[in-house]
Amino acid sequence: MPECRITAVATYLPERVVTNQELITSYGLPCSADWLQRTTGVVERPIAGAAETTLSMAAAVLRQLIEAGRLRDPFVDVLIMTSDDGGRGDVGGADLAACMAGLSPALTLDLGSAQGGFSAALDAATRHLYRGARRVILVASHVRSWGQRPGPPGDDPHHGATGGEGAAGVLLDRGEGHRAGVHARGAELPRPRAAAPCL
């Protein structure tokens, strides 16, 4: 029975870093910097610049994984992308990010954070590997600050960027190594009848 292993990891963080006080001042959040730190545990966070999007950050991570995994084609069986764009409703992100990175997956899947996010993506990836896929890439990319607008306290209820933005990904393949699977509760993904060894 095949096991799945992580063969490469990649990350992308925006260069712009915003402190709690800057966030409160810029967006008129109705709280203090100390309260925000106590509540979120965050002192400062990376925030996407004007040219950084969910797709551009995902593509940057995919290019790193292509290089790190020495993918010749570069080819993978499945690309799974999970993202939270703050409700913009962009669709087809996995296809577009793959195109931007020069990747040629046989199958692309998009999972929203409401479906379990990265845990659901990892669960789906291990199932594809169990069913015969050779390589699967997962990428999570989040840009939520687009919905925030400067204004008086309480003017905008969308404060999604308080936790920061960025992208990360892993390349998984079949073979000996550490088990990489995680079961995502509530993800409602199809389950094989036999228990997958990666789960």
C-alpha positions as CSV (number, residue, x, y, z in Angstrom):
1,M,0.0,0.0,0.0
2,P,1.5,3.4,-1.0
3,E,2.3,6.1,1.6
4,C,2.6,9.7,0.8
5,R,5.5,11.9,1.6
6,I,6.2,15.6,1.4
7,T,9.1,16.2,-1.0
8,A,9.2,20.0,-1.1
9,V,7.8,22.9,0.8
10,A,7.5,26.6,-0.4
11,T,6.3,29.9,1.0
12,Y,5.7,33.4,-0.1
13,L,5.2,36.4,2.1
14,P,4.5,40.0,1.0
15,E,7.3,42.4,1.7
16,R,5.0,45.0,3.3
17,V,4.7,44.5,7.1
18,V,2.0,46.3,9.0
19,T,2.0,46.7,12.8
20,N,-1.2,46.7,15.0
21,Q,-1.1,50.4,15.4
22,E,-0.7,51.0,11.7
23,L,-3.6,48.7,11.0
24,I,-5.8,50.5,13.5
25,T,-4.8,53.9,12.2
26,S,-5.2,53.1,8.5
27,Y,-8.5,51.2,8.8
28,G,-10.1,52.9,11.8
29,L,-10.5,49.7,13.8
30,P,-12.4,50.3,17.1
31,C,-9.7,48.9,19.4
32,S,-6.2,49.5,20.8
33,A,-3.0,47.9,19.6
34,D,-2.6,46.1,23.0
35,W,-6.1,44.7,22.7
36,L,-5.5,43.5,19.2
37,Q,-2.3,41.8,20.3
38,R,-3.9,40.1,23.2
39,T,-6.9,39.0,21.1
40,T,-5.0,37.7,18.0
41,G,-1.5,37.1,19.4
42,V,-0.2,39.1,16.4
43,V,2.1,42.1,16.7
44,E,2.7,42.7,13.0
45,R,1.7,40.9,9.8
46,P,2.6,40.8,6.1
47,I,0.0,42.5,3.9
48,A,-0.2,42.2,0.2
49,G,0.9,45.2,-1.9
50,A,-1.0,46.6,-4.9
51,A,0.6,44.1,-7.3
52,E,0.3,41.0,-5.0
53,T,-2.8,38.9,-5.4
54,T,-4.1,35.5,-4.3
55,L,-3.1,34.2,-7.7
56,S,0.3,35.9,-8.0
57,M,1.4,34.6,-4.6
58,A,0.1,31.1,-5.4
59,A,2.0,31.1,-8.7
60,A,5.2,32.2,-6.9
61,V,4.9,29.2,-4.6
62,L,4.2,26.9,-7.5
63,R,7.3,28.0,-9.3
64,Q,9.4,27.3,-6.1
65,L,7.8,23.8,-5.9
66,I,8.6,23.1,-9.6
67,E,12.2,24.0,-9.0
68,A,12.5,22.2,-5.7
69,G,10.9,19.1,-7.0
70,R,12.9,19.1,-10.2
71,L,9.7,18.5,-12.2
72,R,10.8,18.0,-15.8
73,D,7.6,18.7,-17.6
74,P,6.8,20.3,-15.1
75,F,4.0,17.9,-14.6
76,V,1.8,16.8,-11.6
77,D,-1.3,14.7,-11.6
78,V,-3.3,17.0,-9.3
79,L,-3.1,20.6,-8.2
80,I,-5.3,21.6,-5.2
81,M,-5.6,25.3,-4.3
82,T,-7.3,26.6,-1.2
83,S,-7.7,30.3,-0.8
84,D,-9.6,33.0,1.1
85,D,-10.0,36.2,-0.9
86,G,-12.2,37.9,1.6
87,G,-15.4,37.1,-0.3
88,R,-14.5,38.4,-3.8
89,G,-15.8,35.1,-5.3
90,D,-12.9,34.6,-7.7
91,V,-13.2,31.1,-9.3
92,G,-10.8,28.9,-11.2
93,G,-7.9,30.0,-9.1
94,A,-6.0,26.7,-9.4
95,D,-6.2,26.7,-13.2
96,L,-5.1,30.4,-13.4
97,A,-2.2,29.9,-10.9
98,A,-1.0,26.8,-12.8
99,C,-1.0,28.7,-16.0
100,M,0.9,31.7,-14.5
101,A,3.5,29.2,-13.1
102,G,3.9,27.2,-16.3
103,L,2.5,24.1,-14.6
104,S,0.6,21.4,-16.4
105,P,-1.6,19.4,-13.9
106,A,-3.9,16.7,-15.2
107,L,-6.6,17.9,-12.7
108,T,-7.1,21.1,-10.8
109,L,-9.3,21.6,-7.8
110,D,-10.3,24.7,-5.8
111,L,-11.3,24.4,-2.2
112,G,-12.6,27.4,-0.2
113,S,-11.6,27.9,3.4
114,A,-15.2,27.3,4.5
115,Q,-14.6,23.7,3.3
116,G,-11.8,23.1,5.7
117,G,-9.0,24.9,4.0
118,F,-5.6,23.3,3.9
119,S,-6.7,20.3,6.0
120,A,-9.4,19.5,3.5
121,A,-6.9,19.9,0.6
122,L,-4.4,17.6,2.3
123,D,-7.2,15.1,2.9
124,A,-8.2,15.2,-0.8
125,A,-4.5,15.0,-1.9
126,T,-3.9,11.8,0.1
127,R,-7.0,10.2,-1.4
128,H,-5.7,11.0,-4.9
129,L,-2.3,9.5,-4.1
130,Y,-4.0,6.4,-2.7
131,R,-6.0,6.0,-5.9
132,G,-3.0,6.2,-8.1
133,A,-1.8,9.7,-8.6
134,R,2.0,10.1,-8.6
135,R,2.4,13.7,-7.6
136,V,0.0,16.2,-6.0
137,I,0.7,19.9,-5.2
138,L,-1.3,21.8,-2.6
139,V,-1.1,25.5,-2.4
140,A,-2.9,27.9,0.1
141,S,-3.0,31.6,-0.7
142,H,-4.8,34.3,1.1
143,V,-5.3,38.0,0.4
144,R,-8.2,39.5,2.4
145,S,-7.2,43.1,2.9
146,W,-8.8,44.2,-0.4
147,G,-12.1,44.4,1.5
148,Q,-10.7,46.8,4.1
149,R,-11.1,50.5,3.5
150,P,-9.8,53.4,5.5
151,G,-12.6,55.1,7.5
152,P,-13.9,55.9,10.9
153,P,-14.1,53.1,13.6
154,G,-16.8,50.6,12.8
155,D,-17.3,51.8,9.2
156,D,-16.2,48.6,7.6
157,P,-17.0,45.2,9.2
158,H,-14.4,43.4,7.0
159,H,-11.2,43.2,9.0
160,G,-9.8,40.0,7.5
161,A,-6.2,41.2,7.3
162,T,-5.7,41.3,11.1
163,G,-4.0,37.9,10.8
164,G,-1.8,38.6,7.8
165,E,-1.5,37.4,4.2
166,G,0.7,35.1,2.2
167,A,0.9,31.7,0.5
168,A,2.4,28.3,1.2
169,G,2.5,25.0,-0.6
170,V,3.7,21.4,-0.5
171,L,4.6,18.8,-3.2
172,L,3.5,15.3,-2.2
173,D,4.3,12.0,-3.9
174,R,3.9,8.3,-3.4
175,G,6.7,6.4,-1.7
176,E,8.3,5.5,1.6
177,G,8.4,8.2,4.2
178,H,6.4,10.0,6.8
179,R,2.7,9.9,6.6
180,A,1.4,13.3,5.6
181,G,-2.4,12.9,5.7
182,V,-4.8,14.8,7.9
183,H,-8.5,14.1,8.2
184,A,-10.5,17.3,7.8
185,R,-13.7,17.1,9.9
186,G,-16.7,18.5,8.2
187,A,-15.1,18.7,4.8
188,E,-17.6,16.2,3.4
189,L,-15.1,14.8,0.9
190,P,-15.8,11.5,-0.7
191,R,-14.2,8.6,1.2
192,P,-12.8,5.4,-0.2
193,R,-14.3,2.2,1.2
194,A,-10.9,0.9,2.4
195,A,-9.0,3.1,4.8
196,A,-6.3,5.0,3.0
197,P,-2.8,4.4,4.6
198,C,-2.0,8.1,4.4
199,L,-4.9,9.1,6.7
